[in-house]
Structures are given as structure tokens and as C-alpha cells.
Amino acid sequence: MKIIDTHTHFYDPSRPQGVPWPGTKDSLIYRTVLPEHHREVAAPTGVVGTVVSAASVWLEDNQWVLDLVTPEDPWIVGVTGCIASDADFGANVDRFAANPYYRGIRAGADFVDNTDGRSLERVEKLAEHDLQVDICGTRDSVDAMSDLARQVPKLRWVLNHLGEPSIDGKEPDPAWVDYVQAAAEVPQIFCKVSGLVEYSQIKPAPPELDYYLLVLEVLWDAFGEDRLIYGSNWPVCDLNSDHETVQAIVRSFFEPKGEVALEKYWWKNAKAAYKYVDRGLNA
């Protein structure tokens, strides 16, 4: 069964301008990371392509990642970029959305903050191009996010990194549970099962499913089989574990749900959320 990984980061610190992230202190991941490096670790586990997630807040790095997409290599099926929520937001979305591989943006709470009176305009602009938004850091603004999502039902949202819980093998934080359940009430909000090992309070992260089970069960109960999406968060996952272990943990949770649910988790829900480009073996 094929797998589309919806959360990888590609970057090259050796560029003349360097990178804004990661920093030099993150020696394990401060290295050149390109599609061929991800393929090397991911293809043996069934991955056939990836939706790249923004690693840089620099506007021109949206184009840098898009330039990694080549006709000869079908590994990248989509790009989720980063565009600041400023006065130029709409023009910048128009610019990058002209590329069919540009599938949306990754944003934080500022995206739903209406202090500037333009939050609905931003949402409508993404919907105009049939894009999506990967969203982080909205636990304290879930009502604003949900209201915007309901006003523009065409726009798809994806909570990044499980909604950012603290994972310690015990009952999850009730505030996180409330956040996840509130977000899941909106039908076009998905959740990316990424960041499991990164949000572990034990480092290196335990490899056993039982440690993450209570968190995963909350997500399953809230989003069901149609709105949970696979993402490895590679190479960041290497800080606490490794790619093979990350995939093994979620595989052991989703396989007992049956082949239909597993196929949705591995790639069909990603197709619904990102509308990524089918390319050769990825089709």
C-alpha cells in the first residue's frame, strides 16, 4: 500500500544566504536535506512521495522549494509554503498559486487573528485558489479559526502535529482534548498525525505504541477515519527518534482499524486535504 508523507522539510544551509532554520546548534539536522535524502530513508517503508512543509519564513524560499520539483523526479507531489499575513498576502498567494504544485500555506495564530481586519480576506484568497492551510498554535484561538472555517467551507485546514499535545504516556491534557474536539466539529478541518516523538516528554522518545495510545485514541474519536493524515516530520523526528520508528508507531495503531481506514490514513485523506498532484507511481 502506497504512502504519501505530508510533512517533510527540505533546506540547504550551504546556500550563500544560508537558512533561517534550523540553527547551527541543531547539529543533527543542520545539514543539506533534499528530496533524494528523504527518498533514501522513506522509500523502503512504502513512501512514494511527499508534500513538503515550509521550513523557512523567507518569502523567496517558497520558490526555492518549488524549484525542487522537476519533471524527472516525481517525489514531490505538493508544497505547503509560508506567506506572512501582511498587506501583500493576497498578491503573494496569487504569485505562488500559479504553480500547480503549490498546495497551500503553513501558518500560525496570526493567520486567524483579525486585529488587522483582514483574516476573512486571507481565508477567501486561499479558497479562491482551492488551496489549504496547515495551522499551528491556535489552541487559544480555536473559536476564531472555527468561525473562519465555517464562513468559507471551501477552504481545507490541517492541524499540524496532532494539535501540539504534551505526550507523557498518561491521560492527555483536558485543554488539548477540548481544543481537538472543538476543531473536529468543523468538517473541513483535518489533523496531521505528525510530531508524535517530538512532543514526547521523554527523550529519546519511546518506540512503543502504548506510550502514545491515549493521544491517538482522542484524535481517532474526534476526526475518525476520514480526516487523519500521515506525516513523518522528517528530518526533525531524528532529534528524538528515527523515521522507521515514527512510521512503525502509527502503523501499529492504524493497521487494526482495517485496510480501508489504513489506506485513507496513508494517502487518501491527504489527497482530499491537499489535492496534491498525481505523478506517475503516486497516482
C-alpha positions in Angstrom: 0.0 0.0 0.0 1.5 3.3 -1.0 2.2 6.2 1.4 2.3 9.9 0.9 4.2 11.7 3.6 2.6 15.1 4.1 5.2 16.6 6.4 8.9 16.9 5.4 11.3 19.8 5.4 13.9 20.4 2.7 16.6 23.1 3.0 20.3 23.8 2.3 22.4 25.6 4.9 25.3 25.7 2.4 23.5 28.3 0.2 25.2 31.7 0.2 22.2 33.2 2.1 22.1 30.2 4.5 18.7 29.3 6.1 16.6 30.9 8.9 16.1 27.4 10.3 17.5 25.1 11.6 20.2 26.8 13.6 23.8 25.6 13.8 23.3 24.3 17.3 20.9 21.7 15.9 23.9 19.8 14.6 21.9 16.6 13.8 19.6 18.3 11.3 21.8 21.3 10.3 22.7 19.8 7.0 21.6 19.8 3.4 18.3 18.0 3.2 16.8 17.4 -0.2 14.3 15.0 -1.8 16.9 12.3 -2.6 17.8 12.2 1.1 14.2 11.7 2.2 13.7 9.0 -0.5 16.7 7.1 0.8 15.1 6.7 4.3 11.4 6.7 3.3 11.1 4.6 0.1 12.0 1.4 1.9 9.0 1.9 4.2 6.5 2.3 1.3 6.5 6.1 0.9 6.2 7.1 -2.8 6.0 10.9 -2.5 5.8 13.9 -0.2 4.0 17.1 0.4 6.8 19.4 1.5 6.1 21.7 4.5 7.7 25.1 4.8 11.0 25.2 6.7 11.6 28.8 6.1 9.7 32.1 6.7 11.6 33.8 3.9 9.2 34.6 1.1 11.6 33.6 -1.7 12.1 30.2 -0.2 8.6 29.4 -1.4 10.1 29.5 -4.9 13.2 27.7 -3.8 11.2 24.7 -2.7 9.0 24.8 -5.8 12.2 24.7 -7.9 13.0 21.3 -6.3 10.1 19.9 -8.3 11.4 18.5 -11.5 9.8 16.6 -14.4 12.3 13.8 -14.0 11.6 13.2 -10.3 8.0 12.6 -9.1 9.0 12.5 -5.4 7.5 15.9 -4.5 3.7 15.9 -5.1 3.0 19.2 -3.4 4.4 22.2 -1.5 2.9 23.9 1.6 4.7 27.2 1.8 4.9 30.2 4.1 3.4 33.6 3.4 3.3 36.3 6.0 -0.2 37.6 7.0 0.6 41.2 5.8 -0.7 43.6 3.3 1.0 41.7 0.4 -0.6 38.4 1.4 -3.1 38.2 -1.5 -0.6 39.2 -4.2 1.9 36.6 -2.9 -0.7 33.9 -2.8 -1.6 34.7 -6.4 2.0 34.5 -7.4 2.8 31.1 -5.9 -0.6 29.5 -6.6 0.1 29.9 -10.3 2.3 26.8 -9.8 0.1 23.7 -9.6 2.4 22.1 -7.0 1.8 24.9 -4.6 -1.0 23.4 -2.4 -1.3 25.9 0.4 0.5 27.6 3.3 1.6 26.8 6.8 0.5 29.5 9.3 0.1 30.3 13.0 -2.3 32.1 15.1 -1.6 35.4 13.3 -3.4 34.0 10.3 -6.8 33.8 12.2 -6.1 37.0 14.2 -8.5 39.7 12.9 -6.7 42.7 14.5 -5.9 44.0 11.0 -9.5 43.3 9.9 -8.3 41.0 7.1 -8.5 37.5 8.4 -11.5 36.6 6.3 -9.9 38.1 3.3 -6.9 35.8 3.8 -9.1 32.7 4.1 -11.1 33.7 1.0 -7.9 34.2 -1.0 -6.7 30.7 -0.3 -10.1 29.3 -1.1 -10.1 31.2 -4.4 -7.1 29.1 -5.5 -8.5 25.9 -4.0 -5.6 25.7 -1.5 -5.4 24.7 2.1 -3.8 25.9 5.3 -1.7 23.9 7.7 -2.3 25.6 11.0 -0.3 25.6 14.2 -0.5 27.4 17.6 -4.3 28.0 17.6 -5.3 26.4 20.9 -6.1 29.8 22.3 -7.9 31.0 19.2 -9.8 27.8 18.2 -13.1 29.8 18.1 -11.7 32.3 15.6 -10.3 29.5 13.5 -13.6 27.6 13.6 -15.6 30.7 12.8 -13.5 31.4 9.7 -13.6 27.8 8.6 -17.4 27.9 8.8 -17.6 31.1 6.8 -15.5 29.7 4.0 -16.3 26.0 3.9 -14.4 25.5 0.6 -11.0 26.0 2.4 -9.5 23.0 3.9 -7.5 23.2 7.2 -5.0 20.8 8.7 -4.0 20.9 12.3 -0.2 20.3 12.4 1.5 17.9 14.8 -1.6 16.4 16.5 -2.7 19.8 17.7 0.5 20.1 19.7 -0.1 18.0 22.8 2.2 17.2 25.6 2.7 13.4 25.5 3.8 11.6 28.6 2.0 8.2 28.3 -0.7 9.4 30.7 -4.2 10.9 30.2 -3.9 13.8 27.8 -4.3 17.4 29.0 -8.1 18.2 29.1 -7.4 21.6 27.5 -5.8 19.9 24.5 -8.7 17.4 24.3 -11.2 20.3 24.2 -9.2 22.0 21.5 -9.1 18.9 19.3 -12.8 18.2 19.8 -13.7 21.8 19.0 -11.7 21.8 15.8 -13.1 18.5 14.7 -16.6 19.9 14.8 -15.8 21.7 11.6 -16.0 19.1 8.8 -13.2 20.5 6.6 -10.6 20.6 9.4 -8.2 17.7 9.2 -5.5 16.6 11.6 -2.0 15.6 10.7 -0.6 12.7 12.8 2.9 14.2 12.9 5.2 15.2 15.7 4.5 12.2 17.9 8.1 11.7 19.0 8.8 15.4 19.1 6.0 16.1 21.6 7.1 13.2 23.8 8.2 14.4 27.2 10.7 11.5 27.3 13.8 11.9 25.1 14.7 9.9 23.2 11.1 9.1 22.6 9.7 5.6 23.5 9.1 3.4 20.5 6.1 1.6 22.0 2.5 2.4 20.8 1.2 2.2 24.4 3.0 5.4 25.3 1.1 7.4 22.6 -2.1 5.4 22.6 -4.3 7.7 24.7 -3.4 10.7 22.5 -4.1 8.8 19.3 -7.4 7.5 20.6 -8.6 11.1 21.3 -7.7 12.0 17.7 -9.4 8.9 16.3 -12.6 9.6 18.3 -12.6 13.3 17.2 -11.6 13.1 13.5 -12.4 9.5 12.6 -11.0 7.6 9.6 -11.7 10.4 7.0 -9.7 13.3 8.5 -6.4 11.9 9.9 -3.3 12.3 7.8 0.2 10.8 7.9 3.2 13.0 8.2 6.7 12.0 9.4 8.1 15.5 10.2 11.4 14.2 8.8 14.2 15.1 9.4 13.1 16.8 12.7 11.9 13.4 14.0 15.5 12.4 14.0 16.1 14.6 17.1 14.0 12.2 19.2 13.8 9.0 17.2 14.1 7.9 13.6 11.9 7.7 10.5 11.3 4.0 10.7 10.2 4.1 14.3 7.9 7.0 13.7 6.1 5.2 11.0 6.0 1.9 12.9 4.2 3.6 15.8 1.4 4.9 13.7 1.2 1.8 11.6 0.6 -0.3 14.7 -2.3 2.0 15.6 -4.0 2.2 12.2 -3.5 -1.3 10.9 -6.1 -2.8 13.3 -8.6 -0.3 12.0 -8.8 -2.2 8.7 -7.4 -1.8 5.2 -9.9 0.9 4.2 -9.0 3.2 7.2 -5.3 2.5 6.7 -5.5 3.5 3.0 -7.3 6.7 3.9 -4.6 7.5 6.5 -1.7 6.7 4.3 -2.7 8.8 1.3 -6.4 9.2 0.5 -7.1 11.8 3.2 -4.0 13.6 2.2 -5.4 13.8 -1.4 -8.7 15.2 -0.1 -6.9 17.8 2.1 -4.1 18.9 -0.2 -5.3 17.9 -3.6 -1.7 17.1 -4.4 -0.5 16.4 -7.9 -0.7 12.8 -9.0 2.7 11.9 -10.5 3.5 8.5 -12.0 3.7 6.0 -9.2 2.0 8.5 -6.9 -1.3 8.4 -8.9 
